[in-house]
Amino acid sequence: MSTSYQGLNGMDLIKDGWFHERGILWPGQAMSLQVNKVLDHHRSSFQDVLVFESANHGNVLVLDGVIQVTERDEFAYQEMISHIPLFAHPCPKKVLVIGGGDGGVLREIARHECVEEIVICEIDGDVIDVSKKFLPGLAKGYDDPRVTVKVMDGAKFMDENQDCFDVIITDSSDPVGPANVLFETPFYKSMYRALREGGIVCTQGECMWLHVDLIRPLMNSIKQIYAGVEYAYTTIPTYPSGQIGFLIGTKGRTEGCRQPKRVLDKEMQKSLRYYTTELHKAAFELPAFARRSILGEEL
């Protein structure tokens, strides 16, 4: 996730050996990580790109001043945004990733032998390049022969490929600047058209502690498009307030995605560090305040 700041210089956020993340979407709070050394800093055609080696969190990717990935805790996000929709589908064969240039979602999709084709649309090729160089544990997802890389606008690609995908995963930036379009109804309509019947979309859904004013209207809007719409979440220490959610929509099925449709075998479970079948189900169980504010329930 990333919040865009026009002209921001990521190096200005490093003071006295510490990187300080401050964002307009989480006013009054900040996240700091100790920096061992800066590995890369430049401005791509789209955003400020910073990679540094941290004291305790491995290598860290920062876009427009906001932490995207740390090697210490990335799996909590990558595994949940991927395996919730993939295991909720009875037999996903063709999967599309929008964003996710670090390769972590690709790595997780590649664990599913039933998947025959994986397409990733990342608009910023520089994110792919720095991830391959400095985040090999995530970028190894690109090594799978089923992966096709499109460095282009994901919405344009979907408009050209309708009724094609069983699962679409959008690993997007925050809804500020260029990524704002990914949190608007037209983008969800594009995903819907690109889905096959029975398909599932799963998108980065912001934080229940900070962004109820964004989450609930979007959910209400896309309920007019999808047969079912749900909110699930994961915990991850280096994202604002330690939590990030997922908006999940289904096409032509109303039963939802709480119950996995396929069995997680023992060998795959051994390779995972966060996702379990039990946690899949639990991810949809929200605290009372979120059930009221996001789902509109009366408790």
DRENBA-657446 format. One record per atom (N, C-alpha, C): x, y, z; residue in one letter. Coordinates in steps of 0.05 Angstrom, whole numbers, plus 5000, padded with zeros to 4 digits. Each point is the difference from the previous one (the first is absolute). Layout:
XYZA...
***
This chain:
501749775000M498350235000M501750255000M499150214987S501750234998S498350254997S500850225012T498750254997T501750194984T499050104978S501650164982S500450295009S502450095000Y500650285006Y501650114977Y498950194985Q501350114977Q502650135008Q502249914989G502650135005G501449915026G498849815014L501249915025L502749874995L501950055018N502749884998N500249815024N500149744995G500149805022G502350045019G502350104990M502350045017M499550215022M498150184995D499450205020D498649885024D499049754998L498649875022L501949855018L502650004993I502049875017I501450215017I499749995026K501250195018K501549865022K502550065004D501549895022D500049694999D500149894976G500249714997G497349855002G497850155000W497349885002W498350094977W498549814988F498050074980F497450055014F498750234994H497450075013H497850014979H498049825002E497850004982E497750165012E499250214986R497750165008R498150024975R497449975005G498250014977G497550155006G498950134979I497650165004I497649825005I500149744995L497849835006L500149885028L502250065015W500149925028W501250245016W498650225001P501050245014P500449955030P502150135010G500549985029G501649765009G500849834981Q501649765007Q502149964979Q502149855008A502249954982A501349735006A501449894980M501549755004M502950054993M501849915018S502950054996S501549745000S501949974982L501849774999L502950104999L501749875015Q502950074999Q501249914974Q501650184988V501249954974V503049925004V500849774988N502849944999N501350134977N498849984976K501150134977K497950024978K500250214984V498250034977V501149844976V498349834989L500849834978L499450124972L497850154999D499350124974D498150235006D500350224985H498150225001H500050144973H497650024988H499650144975H497150074996H499450164981R497250064992R499549864974R497949835000S499249874976S498150194984S498849904979S498250164985S497450065016S499649855022F497550025014F500350085029F502349945013Q500150045029Q502950005010Q500350095025D502649995013D500549715010D502349894994V500649725007V502450005018V499749885024L502149985019L500249715011L502449895001V500449745012V502350035020V499649915025F502150015020F500249745015F502349955011E500449775018E499550105028E498149885014S499350085027S501549845021S499950105024A501449865022A498749745008A497349984999N498649775010N497949884981N499550144978H497849914982H500949934972H502649944997G501149934974G499950234981G499949944974N499850224980N497150104999N499850264995V497450135001V499650164974V497749964987L499250154976L498150225008L500650254992V498450235006V499350144974V497450054995L499150154977L498650255008L500950234990D498950265007D499850035030D502149915014G500250055028G498549805018G498849804988V498449815016V501049714997V500349875022I501049725001I498149824984I501249854981Q498549814985Q500549715010Q502549955005V500949735007V502450015019V499949845021T502549945015T500349704999T502549914999E500449714998E499249865025E499750135022R499349875026R497149925001R498250164990D497149945004D498349994975D501350024976E498550014975E498149764996E500749775010F498449764995F497250025012F499650165021A497450025012A498050134980A501050174984Y498350134979Y499849834975Y502349924990Q500149864974Q498449745001Q500349855022E498649745002E497050045002E499150195015M497150035004M498650124976M501250204987I498650124977I499949804977I501849815000S500149804978S498349755007S500449885023H498949745005H497050015008H499150235011I497150015005I498449974975I500550164979P498449964975P500649744986P502549925000L500849754985L498849755013L500049985026F498849775013F496950025001F499050244997A497150034999A498849924973A501849974980H499149914973H500549704997H498149864989P500349714997P502249904982P500650164979C502249924982C500950244983C501650185012P500950234985P502249924980P499550064975K501949924979K501550254989K498750224999K501250244989K499750235020K502350125007V500050205022V501450264990V498850225006L501150264993L500850155025L502350135000V500950175022V500350284989V498850195013I500250284994I501850135021I502250134991G502050105020G501749765009G500950025025G501549775011G502749964987G501350224992G502549984985G502349885016G499849995026D502149875016D500149704996D497949884989G500049714994G499049825021G499350115024G499149835022G497449854995G498150144987V497549874994V500449784979V501750054981L500749794980L501249755014L501750055019R501249785015R497949825012R498050135012E497949855014E498149864980E499350134978I498349874980I501349764988I502650024996A501549784988A500049745017A499250025025R499849765017R497649834993R498250114984H497549854993H500449864973H500249745001E500649844976E497750014980E497550055009C497850014982C500050254982C501550205008V500250254983V501749944976V498950074977E501449954974E501350254989E498950235006E501050254988E499850235021E502250155002I500150235019I500950244984I498450215000V500750254986V500350225021V502150164999I500350235018I500250254983I498450205008C500150274988C501150195021C502450094997E501350205018E500650244983E499050235007I500450244984I502850115001I501449955022D502750115004D502149784999D501449984978G502049794996G502350035020G500550245010D502250035019D499549855026D497549975008V499449845024V500849714996V499549904976I500849724994I503049985001I501450194988D502949994999D501350005027D499250195018V501350025026V499249765017V497749894996S499249775016S501649754993S500649974974K501649784991K502950025011K500950255003K502750045010K500349995030K498050115014F500350035029F498049845017F498049884987L498049845014L499649734986L502249854998P499849744985P498149805012P499550025026G498249815012G497150044991G499350244992L497450064989L500149964969L502050124988A500150014971A500549734987A500549795015K500349744988K497349914988K497950145006G497449944988G500150034970G501850184990Y500350044971Y501349764986Y501249835015D501549774988D498149784990D497550005010D498249794992D499250034970D500249784985P499550014971P497250074992P498149985019R497250074995R499550305000R502050165008V499750295004V500650154974V498150184993T500450194978T499950285011T502050174994V500250265011V499150214979V498250185009K499150224983K500650265015K501850164990V500650265013V498150204987V497750035012M497950174988M497850055020M498150174993D497750065016D498249755002D499549915024G498349765004G497250044990G498850235003A497350054991A499849974969A501950104986K500149974971K500249714992K501749855014F500349724994F497449855004F498650065022M497549865006M497950064979M499950254991D498150084979D500449844975D502549924995E500749844976E499849705005E499549925024N499949715007N497649955018N497749994989Q497549965016Q499249715001Q498749935023D499249725005D502349804998D502350085011C502449844997C501049875025C499650125024F501549925024F498249885021F501049805014D498649885022D500350165026D502450115003V500650175024V501650244991V499350235011I501550254995I500850115027I502650045004I501150115025I501250274994I499050215014T501150274996T501550085025T502750004997D501850085021D500750304995D498150175009S500150284991S501250185021S500650254990S500750225018S497650115014S500550185019D497850145013D498650194981D497550075007P498450164981P500650305001P502550064994V500950284997V501850014975V499750214984G501650034976G499249804979G502049894984P499449824978P498449765007P500349905025A498649755008A497150055007A499150255000N497350065008N498049864983N500649964975V498249874981V499449725008V501949875014L499649725008L498049975023L499250225012F498049995021F497450124992F499550024974E497550114990E498449784986E497450044999T498249814989T500749914972T500850184981P500649914973P502249784999P502050015018F502149805000F498849735008F498250005020Y498749755008Y498249894978Y498950174984K498449914977K501949874979K502450114997S501949884981S500849735009S500549975027M500749745010M497749804997M497650095004Y497749834997Y499849894972Y500450174980R499849924972R502249814993R502350035013A502349824994A499849735013A498249975019L499649755015L498349804983L500649755003R498249794991R497749975020R497949874991E497849945018E501049825023E499250085025G501049855023G502750115010G501050214988G502650115007G500050175025G502450065009I500450155025I502150224996I499450245011V502050215001V500750045029V502550065005C501050075027C501950244997C499350215014T501550254997T501050095028T502150155000Q500950135024Q497850195010Q499249965025G497550135010G500450195023G502450105004E500550215020E499649905029E500250185019C500249935028C497450075015C498949815014M497550055014M500350205023M502450045010W500550195022W500250284989W500450044974L500650264989L498150094978L498949814985H498850074974H497249904996H498450005021V497249924998V498650184980V500750264999D498750184982D500649944971D502149854994L500649914973L498749724994L500249835020I499249724996I497049964996I498450125018R497149954999R498750104975R500650254991P498750094975P500849844976P502649914999L500949844978L498549735000L499849885024M498549745001M497150034992M498850225009N497250044992N499750044970N502050134988S499950064972S500349744983S502049835008I500549774984I498149775005I498450035021K497949805005K497950014978K499950224985Q498250034978Q501049854975Q502549915001I501349874977I500449705005I501149935024Y500849725006Y497749865014Y500049744996A497949835014A500450005030A502650005008G500650005028G502450185005G500050155022V502250185008V500649965029V502549955007E500849955028E502650155006E500550035026Y502550135009Y501449805019Y502549954994A501749835017A502550165007A501649895018Y502450165007Y502349825010Y502350135001T502449875011T501450205018T501849905017T501650185016T502950004990T501250244999I502750024990I501350255014I502149965015P501050215018P500850264986P501149984975T501150244988T498150154982T497449925000Y498050164986Y498550175021Y498950234991P498850185020P498049865018P500350045026S498449885021S500249705001S501949884985G500549715002G497949824988G498350114982Q497949854988Q499450104972Q499349814982I499150074973I497849814992I498150114985G497749844993G500049924971G498049844993F499649914972F497050024993F499450124978L497350004989L499849774980L498149835005I499749764984I497249994987I500049984974G497549994985G499849764983G497549904996T499649754984T498150064977T500449854979K498350034976K498449744996K497350035002G498349774995G499949795022G500950085024R499849825024R499550185024R498049935016T499350165023T500949885027T501249775000E500749865025E502350135014E501650174986G502250135013G502549825000G502150115014C502649874998C501149925028C498349995020R500949935027R501049715002R498749834985Q500649715001Q501849924977Q502449905005P501749914978P498749784984P500449994974K498849804983K502049774994K502550055007R502049794995R501649955026R501149775002V501549925024V502950094998V501050135021L502850085002L501649755008L501649904982D501549755007D502350065019D501049795013K502050035021K502650114990K500849924976E502550104989E499950304994E497850094989M499850294996M499850155026M498649905020Q499850135025Q502850045013Q501749804996K502750025012K501650244987K499350084976S501450214986S498950285007S497750015014L498750255006L500650085029L500150275004R500750105026R497750155013R497850044986Y497850155012Y497349864994Y499449954975Y497349904993Y499649715010Y497749965011T499049735007T497049994992T498949764998T497249984995T498350135021T500849975025E498650125022E500150314999E502350104993L500450294998L498450124976L499849844979H498350084977H497250075010H498849835015K497350045010K499950235020K502050025017A500150205021A500450284989A501250024977A500650264988A497550174994A497749864998F497550144994F498550085026F501049915023E498750075025E501150275010E498350204998L500950275007L499250085028L501550185013P499150105026P497450164998P498750035023A497450125000A499950274986A502050185006F499950274988F500249994970F501549804989A500249984971A497549884988A498849825014R497449894990R497950224998R500150185019R498150224999R500750204978R502650085000S500850234983S500549924971S500949754995I500649914973I497649854988I498949815016L497949824989L497250125006L499850205017G497450125006G498349835017G501249825015E498449825018E499250155025E497849925011E499150125026E500549795022E501950065017L500749825022L499250125027L
***
